Amino acid sequence: EPWVEATQQTNAQTLLRGVITIRAGLHSNCVRFLPPLNISDAELDEALDVVDAAIAAVPGVLCS
């Protein structure tokens, strides 16, 4: 079952934390971000940490 509200909340949380993500997928229930090709490993790790924290901040979403 698509959960569009969780995707919207995740995108809002990532934006508040400085990473721009967008909705994607047939039901707009996927999170997409497009880093530049020359992103460093450290920058990518930082961005993924932000995405992880944003997902964790959405009520009702379980993440490992």
Buried (B, 14 or more C-beta within 10 A) or exposed (E): EEBEEBBBBBBBBBEEBEBEBEBEEEEEBEBEBEEEEEEEEEEEEBBEEBBEBBBEBBEEEEEE
